[in-house]
Amino acid sequence: MIYLDNAATTMRKPQAVIDAVVGAMGSLGNAGRGAGTGAMGAARVIHECRERVAGLLGCPSADHVAFAPNSTEALNCVINGIVGAGDRVVTTVLEHNSVLRPLNRLAAERGVSVAHAGCDALGRLDMDELSRLVVPGTRAVVVTAASNVTGNVVDVAAVARIAHAAGALCVVDASQAAGLVPIDMAEQGLDVVCFTGHKALMGPQGTGGAAVMPGVDVAPWNVGGTGVHSFDEQQPLGWPTRLEAGTLNGHGLAGLAAGLRFIAENGGVAAMGEHELSMARRLYEGVADVPGVTVYGDWPALELGEASARTGVVALNVSGLDSAEVSDALMDGWDIATRPGAHCAPLMHRALGTERQGIVRLSTSWFTTPEEIDVAIGAIREIAVG
């Protein structure tokens, strides 16, 4: 199979990740819940993973990296831990439902005011509108670092400056960017970065979390067992315990640590992003001129040499065909896995005018080859011809 659905999850993992998970399942106990070698081994693996995540994201303190099963839960934890009744939050139409639905619930149940900055025809965030919406008294600006639909990268440092000028926090959803796009929380002024482990970080599913700058107060959302301070009636407020209730996925975090080691040993984030983008660009250039094919996103930025403006996503449609029909044809005819539909990003699709048709998303990884891309180009061309 030619796997081009890496924006959903990287299915091809480094062998070291697989070995780490299997090894952990046979050797690790429960971190913080015992005095044996298994519990101590789990604690060491989890600590290594925290340190590697902190280094990757530019978080000054590894203790301020709190793990969660995925970025959706991390975003729920952070949004509910920061936003109070009656607060104002500004977000964008680029967002995934993991941002939109927590905010919609807070709007419905706690009277939170939510405003959405729009985008242009290429799906680029309207920074001027964002700046107008972020007024004094805004509690937080919640923004994706890269669109999961178009692959456009957002200038999160500029968003942070806008947020801080109004006294607001800047919360970033880095699900599509972590491991591909350079992120430095301290340098870029990001207060919180939520991430998932199973995409470009090449870890297993069931891993993710939030990196929080020291001094940013996030109230506990999930509460329960922590393995420490057992006689405290409320969730302990030390980091990272305040945001971690229950047993962590030590087996998965062993795999995530291995994925982060693999990235570091193979040129780092810059090399990962460059390879994925080169494969995506090859695909784009092979189909952009095909009659009936519409490609979405800010590809002109790439033509101008702004490589940092994109991830390895190519979003397209073929004539009036439903996106599911095209994805099915790619799978049935050429064994190519892609993602059709709305990608859990309804406002982005409304902005692009693709609510009914959806979009076929093809997304590359470190393991994608030019030969695979060429097969995909030929397949799309053949589908377009009809």
PAMIFI-973787 format. One record per residue (C-alpha): residue number from 0; x, y, z. Coordinates in steps of 0.5 Angstrom, whole numbers, plus 500, padded with zeros to 3 digits. Layout:
BEGIN
rec nudren=NUM, c1=X, c2=Y, c3=Z $
...
//
This chain:
BEGIN
rec nudren=0, c1=500, c2=500, c3=500 $
rec nudren=1, c1=502, c2=507, c3=499 $
rec nudren=2, c1=500, c2=511, c3=505 $
rec nudren=3, c1=499, c2=518, c3=504 $
rec nudren=4, c1=495, c2=519, c3=510 $
rec nudren=5, c1=500, c2=521, c3=515 $
rec nudren=6, c1=497, c2=528, c3=517 $
rec nudren=7, c1=492, c2=523, c3=520 $
rec nudren=8, c1=497, c2=518, c3=523 $
rec nudren=9, c1=504, c2=516, c3=521 $
rec nudren=10, c1=503, c2=509, c3=520 $
rec nudren=11, c1=510, c2=507, c3=518 $
rec nudren=12, c1=514, c2=508, c3=525 $
rec nudren=13, c1=521, c2=507, c3=526 $
rec nudren=14, c1=523, c2=500, c3=528 $
rec nudren=15, c1=526, c2=503, c3=534 $
rec nudren=16, c1=519, c2=506, c3=536 $
rec nudren=17, c1=516, c2=499, c3=535 $
rec nudren=18, c1=522, c2=496, c3=539 $
rec nudren=19, c1=521, c2=501, c3=545 $
rec nudren=20, c1=513, c2=499, c3=546 $
rec nudren=21, c1=514, c2=492, c3=546 $
rec nudren=22, c1=520, c2=492, c3=550 $
rec nudren=23, c1=516, c2=497, c3=555 $
rec nudren=24, c1=510, c2=492, c3=555 $
rec nudren=25, c1=515, c2=487, c3=558 $
rec nudren=26, c1=519, c2=491, c3=563 $
rec nudren=27, c1=516, c2=497, c3=565 $
rec nudren=28, c1=511, c2=498, c3=571 $
rec nudren=29, c1=507, c2=504, c3=574 $
rec nudren=30, c1=511, c2=510, c3=575 $
rec nudren=31, c1=510, c2=513, c3=582 $
rec nudren=32, c1=506, c2=507, c3=584 $
rec nudren=33, c1=511, c2=502, c3=587 $
rec nudren=34, c1=519, c2=501, c3=589 $
rec nudren=35, c1=521, c2=496, c3=584 $
rec nudren=36, c1=525, c2=496, c3=578 $
rec nudren=37, c1=519, c2=496, c3=574 $
rec nudren=38, c1=516, c2=502, c3=577 $
rec nudren=39, c1=523, c2=506, c3=577 $
rec nudren=40, c1=524, c2=504, c3=570 $
rec nudren=41, c1=517, c2=507, c3=568 $
rec nudren=42, c1=519, c2=513, c3=571 $
rec nudren=43, c1=526, c2=514, c3=568 $
rec nudren=44, c1=523, c2=513, c3=561 $
rec nudren=45, c1=517, c2=518, c3=562 $
rec nudren=46, c1=522, c2=523, c3=565 $
rec nudren=47, c1=526, c2=522, c3=558 $
rec nudren=48, c1=520, c2=523, c3=554 $
rec nudren=49, c1=519, c2=530, c3=558 $
rec nudren=50, c1=526, c2=532, c3=557 $
rec nudren=51, c1=525, c2=531, c3=549 $
rec nudren=52, c1=519, c2=534, c3=548 $
rec nudren=53, c1=521, c2=540, c3=552 $
rec nudren=54, c1=527, c2=541, c3=548 $
rec nudren=55, c1=523, c2=540, c3=541 $
rec nudren=56, c1=518, c2=545, c3=543 $
rec nudren=57, c1=523, c2=550, c3=547 $
rec nudren=58, c1=519, c2=549, c3=554 $
rec nudren=59, c1=524, c2=552, c3=559 $
rec nudren=60, c1=522, c2=546, c3=564 $
rec nudren=61, c1=521, c2=539, c3=563 $
rec nudren=62, c1=516, c2=539, c3=569 $
rec nudren=63, c1=512, c2=543, c3=565 $
rec nudren=64, c1=510, c2=538, c3=560 $
rec nudren=65, c1=504, c2=534, c3=562 $
rec nudren=66, c1=502, c2=528, c3=558 $
rec nudren=67, c1=495, c2=526, c3=556 $
rec nudren=68, c1=492, c2=521, c3=551 $
rec nudren=69, c1=492, c2=525, c3=545 $
rec nudren=70, c1=492, c2=533, c3=543 $
rec nudren=71, c1=484, c2=533, c3=544 $
rec nudren=72, c1=485, c2=531, c3=551 $
rec nudren=73, c1=490, c2=536, c3=552 $
rec nudren=74, c1=487, c2=542, c3=549 $
rec nudren=75, c1=480, c2=540, c3=553 $
rec nudren=76, c1=485, c2=540, c3=559 $
rec nudren=77, c1=488, c2=547, c3=558 $
rec nudren=78, c1=482, c2=550, c3=555 $
rec nudren=79, c1=478, c2=548, c3=561 $
rec nudren=80, c1=483, c2=550, c3=566 $
rec nudren=81, c1=484, c2=557, c3=563 $
rec nudren=82, c1=478, c2=560, c3=561 $
rec nudren=83, c1=473, c2=562, c3=566 $
rec nudren=84, c1=465, c2=563, c3=566 $
rec nudren=85, c1=464, c2=570, c3=562 $
rec nudren=86, c1=471, c2=570, c3=559 $
rec nudren=87, c1=472, c2=572, c3=552 $
rec nudren=88, c1=476, c2=567, c3=547 $
rec nudren=89, c1=479, c2=569, c3=540 $
rec nudren=90, c1=480, c2=563, c3=535 $
rec nudren=91, c1=480, c2=562, c3=528 $
rec nudren=92, c1=476, c2=558, c3=522 $
rec nudren=93, c1=482, c2=554, c3=521 $
rec nudren=94, c1=481, c2=550, c3=527 $
rec nudren=95, c1=480, c2=543, c3=528 $
rec nudren=96, c1=474, c2=540, c3=532 $
rec nudren=97, c1=479, c2=539, c3=538 $
rec nudren=98, c1=479, c2=547, c3=539 $
rec nudren=99, c1=472, c2=548, c3=536 $
rec nudren=100, c1=468, c2=544, c3=541 $
rec nudren=101, c1=471, c2=545, c3=547 $
rec nudren=102, c1=470, c2=553, c3=546 $
rec nudren=103, c1=463, c2=551, c3=543 $
rec nudren=104, c1=461, c2=548, c3=550 $
rec nudren=105, c1=464, c2=553, c3=554 $
rec nudren=106, c1=460, c2=558, c3=550 $
rec nudren=107, c1=453, c2=554, c3=551 $
rec nudren=108, c1=454, c2=552, c3=558 $
rec nudren=109, c1=459, c2=558, c3=561 $
rec nudren=110, c1=457, c2=564, c3=557 $
rec nudren=111, c1=464, c2=564, c3=554 $
rec nudren=112, c1=464, c2=569, c3=548 $
rec nudren=113, c1=468, c2=566, c3=542 $
rec nudren=114, c1=470, c2=570, c3=536 $
rec nudren=115, c1=473, c2=567, c3=530 $
rec nudren=116, c1=478, c2=570, c3=525 $
rec nudren=117, c1=477, c2=568, c3=518 $
rec nudren=118, c1=482, c2=567, c3=512 $
rec nudren=119, c1=483, c2=569, c3=505 $
rec nudren=120, c1=481, c2=564, c3=499 $
rec nudren=121, c1=488, c2=561, c3=500 $
rec nudren=122, c1=486, c2=559, c3=507 $
rec nudren=123, c1=491, c2=564, c3=510 $
rec nudren=124, c1=489, c2=566, c3=517 $
rec nudren=125, c1=487, c2=574, c3=516 $
rec nudren=126, c1=492, c2=577, c3=521 $
rec nudren=127, c1=489, c2=584, c3=521 $
rec nudren=128, c1=482, c2=581, c3=523 $
rec nudren=129, c1=485, c2=577, c3=529 $
rec nudren=130, c1=488, c2=583, c3=531 $
rec nudren=131, c1=482, c2=587, c3=531 $
rec nudren=132, c1=478, c2=581, c3=535 $
rec nudren=133, c1=483, c2=581, c3=540 $
rec nudren=134, c1=481, c2=586, c3=545 $
rec nudren=135, c1=483, c2=588, c3=552 $
rec nudren=136, c1=480, c2=583, c3=557 $
rec nudren=137, c1=481, c2=577, c3=552 $
rec nudren=138, c1=483, c2=571, c3=556 $
rec nudren=139, c1=486, c2=567, c3=551 $
rec nudren=140, c1=487, c2=566, c3=543 $
rec nudren=141, c1=487, c2=559, c3=541 $
rec nudren=142, c1=490, c2=558, c3=534 $
rec nudren=143, c1=493, c2=552, c3=530 $
rec nudren=144, c1=500, c2=552, c3=528 $
rec nudren=145, c1=498, c2=549, c3=522 $
rec nudren=146, c1=492, c2=547, c3=518 $
rec nudren=147, c1=490, c2=540, c3=518 $
rec nudren=148, c1=486, c2=541, c3=511 $
rec nudren=149, c1=491, c2=546, c3=507 $
rec nudren=150, c1=497, c2=545, c3=510 $
rec nudren=151, c1=498, c2=552, c3=511 $
rec nudren=152, c1=503, c2=554, c3=517 $
rec nudren=153, c1=501, c2=560, c3=522 $
rec nudren=154, c1=506, c2=565, c3=524 $
rec nudren=155, c1=504, c2=563, c3=531 $
rec nudren=156, c1=510, c2=568, c3=534 $
rec nudren=157, c1=506, c2=574, c3=531 $
rec nudren=158, c1=499, c2=571, c3=534 $
rec nudren=159, c1=503, c2=571, c3=541 $
rec nudren=160, c1=505, c2=578, c3=540 $
rec nudren=161, c1=498, c2=580, c3=538 $
rec nudren=162, c1=495, c2=576, c3=544 $
rec nudren=163, c1=500, c2=579, c3=549 $
rec nudren=164, c1=499, c2=586, c3=547 $
rec nudren=165, c1=492, c2=585, c3=549 $
rec nudren=166, c1=494, c2=581, c3=556 $
rec nudren=167, c1=491, c2=575, c3=553 $
rec nudren=168, c1=494, c2=568, c3=553 $
rec nudren=169, c1=497, c2=565, c3=547 $
rec nudren=170, c1=495, c2=557, c3=546 $
rec nudren=171, c1=497, c2=553, c3=540 $
rec nudren=172, c1=495, c2=547, c3=537 $
rec nudren=173, c1=501, c2=544, c3=534 $
rec nudren=174, c1=498, c2=537, c3=532 $
rec nudren=175, c1=500, c2=538, c3=525 $
rec nudren=176, c1=506, c2=542, c3=526 $
rec nudren=177, c1=510, c2=539, c3=532 $
rec nudren=178, c1=516, c2=535, c3=529 $
rec nudren=179, c1=515, c2=539, c3=522 $
rec nudren=180, c1=516, c2=546, c3=524 $
rec nudren=181, c1=520, c2=549, c3=528 $
rec nudren=182, c1=517, c2=551, c3=535 $
rec nudren=183, c1=520, c2=555, c3=541 $
rec nudren=184, c1=516, c2=557, c3=546 $
rec nudren=185, c1=520, c2=561, c3=550 $
rec nudren=186, c1=523, c2=565, c3=543 $
rec nudren=187, c1=516, c2=565, c3=540 $
rec nudren=188, c1=512, c2=567, c3=546 $
rec nudren=189, c1=508, c2=561, c3=546 $
rec nudren=190, c1=504, c2=560, c3=553 $
rec nudren=191, c1=502, c2=553, c3=552 $
rec nudren=192, c1=503, c2=548, c3=546 $
rec nudren=193, c1=499, c2=542, c3=545 $
rec nudren=194, c1=501, c2=536, c3=541 $
rec nudren=195, c1=500, c2=529, c3=539 $
rec nudren=196, c1=505, c2=524, c3=539 $
rec nudren=197, c1=502, c2=519, c3=533 $
rec nudren=198, c1=503, c2=524, c3=527 $
rec nudren=199, c1=510, c2=527, c3=525 $
rec nudren=200, c1=513, c2=525, c3=532 $
rec nudren=201, c1=512, c2=518, c3=530 $
rec nudren=202, c1=510, c2=515, c3=537 $
rec nudren=203, c1=504, c2=511, c3=538 $
rec nudren=204, c1=497, c2=513, c3=538 $
rec nudren=205, c1=495, c2=514, c3=545 $
rec nudren=206, c1=500, c2=519, c3=547 $
rec nudren=207, c1=500, c2=527, c3=547 $
rec nudren=208, c1=500, c2=533, c3=552 $
rec nudren=209, c1=501, c2=540, c3=553 $
rec nudren=210, c1=507, c2=544, c3=554 $
rec nudren=211, c1=506, c2=550, c3=559 $
rec nudren=212, c1=511, c2=556, c3=560 $
rec nudren=213, c1=512, c2=557, c3=567 $
rec nudren=214, c1=508, c2=562, c3=571 $
rec nudren=215, c1=502, c2=560, c3=566 $
rec nudren=216, c1=496, c2=558, c3=571 $
rec nudren=217, c1=492, c2=552, c3=568 $
rec nudren=218, c1=487, c2=549, c3=573 $
rec nudren=219, c1=487, c2=542, c3=574 $
rec nudren=220, c1=481, c2=539, c3=569 $
rec nudren=221, c1=482, c2=531, c3=570 $
rec nudren=222, c1=483, c2=530, c3=577 $
rec nudren=223, c1=484, c2=523, c3=581 $
rec nudren=224, c1=490, c2=519, c3=583 $
rec nudren=225, c1=497, c2=521, c3=582 $
rec nudren=226, c1=501, c2=517, c3=586 $
rec nudren=227, c1=504, c2=522, c3=590 $
rec nudren=228, c1=500, c2=527, c3=596 $
rec nudren=229, c1=495, c2=521, c3=597 $
rec nudren=230, c1=492, c2=525, c3=603 $
rec nudren=231, c1=491, c2=531, c3=599 $
rec nudren=232, c1=483, c2=532, c3=598 $
rec nudren=233, c1=484, c2=536, c3=592 $
rec nudren=234, c1=489, c2=535, c3=586 $
rec nudren=235, c1=496, c2=537, c3=588 $
rec nudren=236, c1=498, c2=543, c3=584 $
rec nudren=237, c1=505, c2=542, c3=583 $
rec nudren=238, c1=508, c2=540, c3=576 $
rec nudren=239, c1=506, c2=536, c3=572 $
rec nudren=240, c1=502, c2=533, c3=577 $
rec nudren=241, c1=496, c2=538, c3=577 $
rec nudren=242, c1=495, c2=536, c3=570 $
rec nudren=243, c1=496, c2=528, c3=570 $
rec nudren=244, c1=491, c2=524, c3=573 $
rec nudren=245, c1=491, c2=517, c3=573 $
rec nudren=246, c1=496, c2=512, c3=570 $
rec nudren=247, c1=500, c2=515, c3=564 $
rec nudren=248, c1=501, c2=511, c3=558 $
rec nudren=249, c1=508, c2=509, c3=560 $
rec nudren=250, c1=509, c2=504, c3=554 $
rec nudren=251, c1=506, c2=509, c3=549 $
rec nudren=252, c1=511, c2=514, c3=552 $
rec nudren=253, c1=517, c2=509, c3=551 $
rec nudren=254, c1=515, c2=509, c3=544 $
rec nudren=255, c1=514, c2=517, c3=543 $
rec nudren=256, c1=521, c2=518, c3=547 $
rec nudren=257, c1=524, c2=513, c3=541 $
rec nudren=258, c1=521, c2=517, c3=536 $
rec nudren=259, c1=524, c2=523, c3=538 $
rec nudren=260, c1=530, c2=520, c3=539 $
rec nudren=261, c1=529, c2=518, c3=531 $
rec nudren=262, c1=528, c2=525, c3=529 $
rec nudren=263, c1=534, c2=528, c3=533 $
rec nudren=264, c1=539, c2=522, c3=530 $
rec nudren=265, c1=536, c2=524, c3=523 $
rec nudren=266, c1=537, c2=531, c3=522 $
rec nudren=267, c1=532, c2=534, c3=527 $
rec nudren=268, c1=525, c2=538, c3=525 $
rec nudren=269, c1=529, c2=541, c3=520 $
rec nudren=270, c1=530, c2=535, c3=516 $
rec nudren=271, c1=524, c2=532, c3=517 $
rec nudren=272, c1=520, c2=538, c3=515 $
rec nudren=273, c1=524, c2=539, c3=509 $
rec nudren=274, c1=523, c2=532, c3=506 $
rec nudren=275, c1=516, c2=532, c3=507 $
rec nudren=276, c1=515, c2=538, c3=504 $
rec nudren=277, c1=519, c2=536, c3=498 $
rec nudren=278, c1=515, c2=530, c3=497 $
rec nudren=279, c1=509, c2=534, c3=497 $
rec nudren=280, c1=512, c2=539, c3=493 $
rec nudren=281, c1=513, c2=534, c3=488 $
rec nudren=282, c1=506, c2=532, c3=488 $
rec nudren=283, c1=503, c2=539, c3=487 $
rec nudren=284, c1=507, c2=540, c3=481 $
rec nudren=285, c1=505, c2=534, c3=478 $
rec nudren=286, c1=498, c2=535, c3=479 $
rec nudren=287, c1=497, c2=543, c3=479 $
rec nudren=288, c1=496, c2=544, c3=472 $
rec nudren=289, c1=491, c2=538, c3=470 $
rec nudren=290, c1=485, c2=540, c3=468 $
rec nudren=291, c1=479, c2=539, c3=473 $
rec nudren=292, c1=484, c2=539, c3=479 $
rec nudren=293, c1=483, c2=544, c3=484 $
rec nudren=294, c1=489, c2=545, c3=489 $
rec nudren=295, c1=488, c2=548, c3=496 $
rec nudren=296, c1=492, c2=552, c3=500 $
rec nudren=297, c1=498, c2=557, c3=500 $
rec nudren=298, c1=502, c2=554, c3=495 $
rec nudren=299, c1=504, c2=561, c3=492 $
rec nudren=300, c1=508, c2=562, c3=498 $
rec nudren=301, c1=513, c2=556, c3=497 $
rec nudren=302, c1=514, c2=559, c3=490 $
rec nudren=303, c1=516, c2=565, c3=493 $
rec nudren=304, c1=521, c2=561, c3=497 $
rec nudren=305, c1=517, c2=561, c3=504 $
rec nudren=306, c1=518, c2=554, c3=505 $
rec nudren=307, c1=516, c2=555, c3=512 $
rec nudren=308, c1=509, c2=557, c3=510 $
rec nudren=309, c1=507, c2=549, c3=509 $
rec nudren=310, c1=507, c2=542, c3=512 $
rec nudren=311, c1=507, c2=536, c3=507 $
rec nudren=312, c1=500, c2=536, c3=506 $
rec nudren=313, c1=497, c2=537, c3=499 $
rec nudren=314, c1=489, c2=538, c3=499 $
rec nudren=315, c1=485, c2=537, c3=492 $
rec nudren=316, c1=479, c2=536, c3=489 $
rec nudren=317, c1=478, c2=533, c3=482 $
rec nudren=318, c1=472, c2=536, c3=478 $
rec nudren=319, c1=465, c2=535, c3=481 $
rec nudren=320, c1=467, c2=529, c3=484 $
rec nudren=321, c1=465, c2=527, c3=491 $
rec nudren=322, c1=472, c2=527, c3=495 $
rec nudren=323, c1=470, c2=520, c3=498 $
rec nudren=324, c1=469, c2=518, c3=491 $
rec nudren=325, c1=476, c2=520, c3=489 $
rec nudren=326, c1=479, c2=517, c3=495 $
rec nudren=327, c1=476, c2=510, c3=494 $
rec nudren=328, c1=478, c2=510, c3=487 $
rec nudren=329, c1=485, c2=512, c3=489 $
rec nudren=330, c1=485, c2=506, c3=494 $
rec nudren=331, c1=481, c2=501, c3=490 $
rec nudren=332, c1=485, c2=502, c3=483 $
rec nudren=333, c1=492, c2=504, c3=486 $
rec nudren=334, c1=492, c2=502, c3=493 $
rec nudren=335, c1=494, c2=509, c3=495 $
rec nudren=336, c1=491, c2=511, c3=502 $
rec nudren=337, c1=488, c2=518, c3=503 $
rec nudren=338, c1=483, c2=522, c3=507 $
rec nudren=339, c1=477, c2=525, c3=504 $
rec nudren=340, c1=471, c2=529, c3=507 $
rec nudren=341, c1=471, c2=535, c3=512 $
rec nudren=342, c1=477, c2=533, c3=517 $
rec nudren=343, c1=474, c2=535, c3=523 $
rec nudren=344, c1=475, c2=542, c3=521 $
rec nudren=345, c1=468, c2=545, c3=519 $
rec nudren=346, c1=469, c2=552, c3=519 $
rec nudren=347, c1=475, c2=551, c3=514 $
rec nudren=348, c1=471, c2=548, c3=509 $
rec nudren=349, c1=466, c2=553, c3=509 $
rec nudren=350, c1=471, c2=558, c3=508 $
rec nudren=351, c1=474, c2=554, c3=502 $
rec nudren=352, c1=467, c2=553, c3=500 $
rec nudren=353, c1=468, c2=545, c3=500 $
rec nudren=354, c1=462, c2=543, c3=505 $
rec nudren=355, c1=459, c2=539, c3=501 $
rec nudren=356, c1=464, c2=536, c3=496 $
rec nudren=357, c1=470, c2=535, c3=502 $
rec nudren=358, c1=477, c2=535, c3=500 $
rec nudren=359, c1=482, c2=529, c3=498 $
rec nudren=360, c1=488, c2=530, c3=503 $
rec nudren=361, c1=494, c2=527, c3=501 $
rec nudren=362, c1=500, c2=528, c3=506 $
rec nudren=363, c1=507, c2=525, c3=506 $
rec nudren=364, c1=512, c2=523, c3=512 $
rec nudren=365, c1=519, c2=522, c3=513 $
rec nudren=366, c1=518, c2=515, c3=509 $
rec nudren=367, c1=515, c2=517, c3=503 $
rec nudren=368, c1=519, c2=516, c3=497 $
rec nudren=369, c1=519, c2=520, c3=490 $
rec nudren=370, c1=517, c2=513, c3=487 $
rec nudren=371, c1=510, c2=513, c3=491 $
rec nudren=372, c1=509, c2=520, c3=489 $
rec nudren=373, c1=510, c2=519, c3=482 $
rec nudren=374, c1=504, c2=513, c3=482 $
rec nudren=375, c1=500, c2=518, c3=486 $
rec nudren=376, c1=501, c2=523, c3=481 $
rec nudren=377, c1=499, c2=518, c3=475 $
rec nudren=378, c1=493, c2=516, c3=479 $
rec nudren=379, c1=490, c2=523, c3=480 $
rec nudren=380, c1=491, c2=525, c3=473 $
rec nudren=381, c1=488, c2=518, c3=470 $
rec nudren=382, c1=482, c2=520, c3=475 $
rec nudren=383, c1=481, c2=527, c3=472 $
rec nudren=384, c1=481, c2=524, c3=465 $
rec nudren=385, c1=475, c2=520, c3=467 $
//
